[in-house]
Amino acid sequence: MESAFSLRPARTSDVAAIKRLVAPLAEQRILMAKETVAYYESLQEFRIAESDSGDVIGCGALHVMWEDLAEIRTLAAADSWRGRGVGHVLVEKLLEEAQALGVSRVFCLTFEVDFFKRHGFEVMADQSAVDPQVYSELLRSHDEGVAEFLDLARVKPNTLGNTRMIKHL
């Protein structure tokens, strides 16, 4: 019988576990490792998947970028829990939260194209996702995820091989 898990908002005590989940994926250049302070600063964006035994087995964050645009980021599951629905449940929860916030489009930068396609995401063909005025406003952001969304040259090494995808809610 498989163990069950539940989702909850992240707590400060989860940052070490989030870093442990991200570390092997960062080594494989699937996710970007962040400084510890960045996880604390964005903690309210994170949802945690927790096993019935209390272990942190997955995480994911929803970062609002603009009035109608958010990004799913730092989606990770423990190796022993991959293929058991953790990522699916996290993405569905984050999409639900995006809709509740009034966001109509959700972006992701991923190597897992098929996974996100199963959740209704499509590969972005170009920058037409935002109009020129919004684009100029987003250029003022210091957030690396926003720079990745805009496909700015300074983040190209971070995005090589990744696919930019979007879902309309």
N, C-alpha and C positions, 0 to 999 in steps of 0.2 A: 504494500500500500504506500503510495507516494505521500510525502509530507505536504501540508498545505502552507500557504503563506498569505500575508495580508499587506496592505499598503497603509502608510501613514506619513504625515509631514516629517521632514528631517528635524533632528535636534542637534544642538552643538556637540553632543557626545557621539554623533554619527560621523563627524568629519574624518576621523582616522579610518573608519570602515570604508567611507567613500574613496579615500585615497588608496586603500588596499585594493578595492575593486578596479580602480582606474589604472593602477601601476602596471599590471601585465599588458593591458591594452595600449598604454602609452609606450611601453617597450617595443610593441609590435607596430607602433605608429598608427594605430587605429583611432585612438583618442589623444588629445593633448593633455599632458600633465600640467597642473596649475600649482601655483604657490598655495600653501595652506591658507593664507589670509583670503585668497580669492574664494575658497570654498565657504569660509565663514561669512564673507560679504554677500554671497548669493544663496545662503542657506535656506531662506524662505522660498526659493524657487524649486527646491528639491523635494521629491517624494522618495520614500524608502520602502523597499520590499523586505519584509521581515519574515523569517520562517517561524513556524509555531514554537520552535525552541528558543526564539529570541535572537537568532543570528541575522545580521544584515546580509541579504543575498542579492540585492539589486538596488539600483538608484537611477534616477532620471530627473532632469530639470526642465522647466518651462521658463524661458526668458522672453519677456515682452520687449520688442524692438521698436514698435510704432503703434499707432492707434489700431490698426487692423492686422498687425503682423507680429508673430512670436516665433521663437525657435525652440525646438526640442534639442537639448544638449546633454552631454555627459550621461548617456544611456548605457548602463553596464549591468551585467549579471555575473554572479560567481560561476566559475567553470562548471562546478557540480550541479548548477541549476539551469544551465543553458539548454534550450529545447524543451523546457517544462512550463512555458507560458509566462515567465517573469517579465520579459521584455514586452510581450504583447499587452499584459495587464497594465504595465507602467505607461506605455504609449497611449492606450485607451484612456487612462486616467488623466494624463497630461492634455490630451485633445479635449476631453470633457471640461477641464479647467480653463483651457484657452477659450472655448465657447462661452463659458460662464463669465469670463472677463470681457467679452465682446470682440474678441479677435476673430477675424474671418479667414485668415490664412496662417498656416504654420509651416515653417521652413526647417530643414535639417541638412546637415553636411555629413555624408555617410559613405562607408564602404559597403554597407548592408542594403544595397538597392532593392533586392527582392523582398526582404523583410518589410521595408517601408512601403513598397508597392502594395503589399498585402493589406496595408493600413490606409490605402487610398492616396498615397503620395505619388507625384509625377516628377520626372526629371525636368529641371528648369532649362529651357532652351536658351534664354538670354536674360538680360537685366530688366525686362519690361514688367517685372513684378512690382516695381515702384515707379511712380511718376518722377520726373526730373526734380521737382521742388522737394519731394520727400527724400530723394536720393541725396540732394545737397544738405539737407538736415541730418541725415544719417551719417554723412561724412564727418560730422562733428563729434560723433561718439568715440569714446576711447575703448569700447568693448571689442575684443578680438573677434567675437562671434559676428558682430555687425560687419566688421571688415571682411570676414569670410563670406558673409551673405553678399556683400557688394563686390566681391571678387577683386579686392584691391591687391596691387602688386606686392605690397609689403607682407602679405600673409600667404603668398603663393607657396612657399616651402611647407606651410602647415596643411595646405589643401591638396597637394599633389596626389592624384589617384582617387580622391574623394569625389562623390557626386553630389551636386547641389539639387535638392528636391523640395517640392512644395505641395501642400494639400490645402484645398479650398474647403472650408467648413460649411 
